[in-house]
Amino acid sequence: MDIHAKINEDMVTAAKAKDKIRLSAVRMLKTALHNKEIDLMRPLNETETMQILSALVKQRKDSIEQFAKGGRQDLVEKEEAELKILQEFMPAQMSDEDVEALIRKAIADVGALSVKDMGKVMKVLMPQITGKADGKAAGEKVKALLSQ
């Protein structure tokens, strides 16, 4: 089942169950995907869909962190609930070992020698891990490996 069909099915289920948080999160996802399709004037491919989904997950994580700093526990709980729902649409996350193997392969492919080559490595790496691993953590790992 493609993600668009899963989103529509999930929206109907959430509406029937009167699950407001789930319905809100799924609608937000559907709207973000729809708006991107309008911008591009064509249907999204799988990679673009995962990029948008990853961006929404990242936004939720950032919001949780900011609300926690601000002492807004009510908003932290709401964002955590939305994050959990959005993560259901994400593909299975890669293990740290798999990510490191991809990073080492990307470094070898571009012939990176120092931290100055990090951009080249990330350009090759990101399409492979988008939606499957945390880009920020991968970037830190690339930096660490190139610093050695």
N, C-alpha and C positions, 0 to 999 in steps of 0.2 A: 504494500500500500504506500503510495507516495505521500509526502508530508502534507500536501494541500488537502487531500482526502482525509487524512488523519486529523487535521485541524478542524475541518468542517464537522466531522463525526464527533470530535471531542466537544465542540461548541454546542451541538445539539444535546449531547448527553449532559453537559454541565447546566444547560438551560432547563432541561427537564428535571434535573435534580435540585434546581434552585441553588447551585453552588456559585455564589457571586464572585468569589475570589478567582476560582478556576475560569469562569466565563470571562471575567475581565482580562485575565492574563492571556487567554487564547485569542480573544478579540484583538488585544494589543498586538500579538504576533501576526495575526492575519492582516491587520491594518498595515503594519510595517512592511510585510511582504508585498501587499497590494500596492502601496505607495511606491515601492522600488520598481515594480513592474510598470507602473504609470510613467515613472521617470525614464526608464529604459525603452519604453514603448514596445515591449516584448515580454514573453513569459520568462521567469527566472530559471536558470539551470541549477543543478544540485549544489554546486560550489557557492554560487551567489546566495542561495537560500541558507546554507550553513554559515556564511559570513554574517548575514543579518541576524540569524539566531545567536551566533557567538557574540555579536555586538550587544544584543539585548541581555544576554546572560552577564556580560561584563558590566553593563550599566547597572544591573541589579546588585552585583557584588560591590561596585563602587558606592551605590546608594546605601547599602547595608552598613558599610564602613563609615560613611559620613553621618548617617542617622545615629549610629552607635556613639560616635564622638560627641554628637549633639544631645545625647541623652533622650532620644525619642524612641523608646522601646516599642511603642505601638506601630510606628512606621517600619522599624526593623523587622518586626514579625510579619507585616504585610509583604515587604520586599522579599523576605525569606520564603514565604509561601509562593509568591510568583516565581522566584528563582527555581524552586523545586519543580514547579509545573513546567517551566521552560526547559529544564534539563531533561524532562521526559522525552522531548522531541529531538534531543541531541543524540548523535550516534554514540556507541560505546567509547569511553575514553581510553586512550592509549596508555600503556604502562610507561613508567620512567625509562625503563631499559629500551623500549621500542623508540621512544622519542630520542634518546641519546644515540641510538644506532642511526636514525635518520639524520641527526645533526652531524655526526661524524661522516656520513656519506655525503652530505651537502658540502661540508668543509673540503672533503677530498675532491668533489666534482668541480668546485669553483677554484680550487687551489689556494684557499685562504691561508695566510701565514700569520696575520696579526689581527688585533681588534679593529684595525682600520678596514678590514675586509668583512666586517660583521654585516653590513648592508647587503652585500652580494649573497652571503650565506642565508640571511633571512628571506631574501627574495626567492630563493630556491626552496627554502624550507616551509614557509607559511602556506602555500597551496596544498602541501601534503598533510599538514596538521590542523588546518582550520576546522574548528568544530570537534576535533578529536583530542586536542590537548590545549593546555593553557599557553597562549602565545607569549605572555609576559615571562612565565617560568622558562619557556624554551629560549627566549632571548637572553635571559640571565645565564642559562646553561651554555649557550653559544659563546657568550662573552667570557665565561670561565674557561672554556676549552681553548679559546683563542689566546687567552692570557698566559697559558702554560708555556 
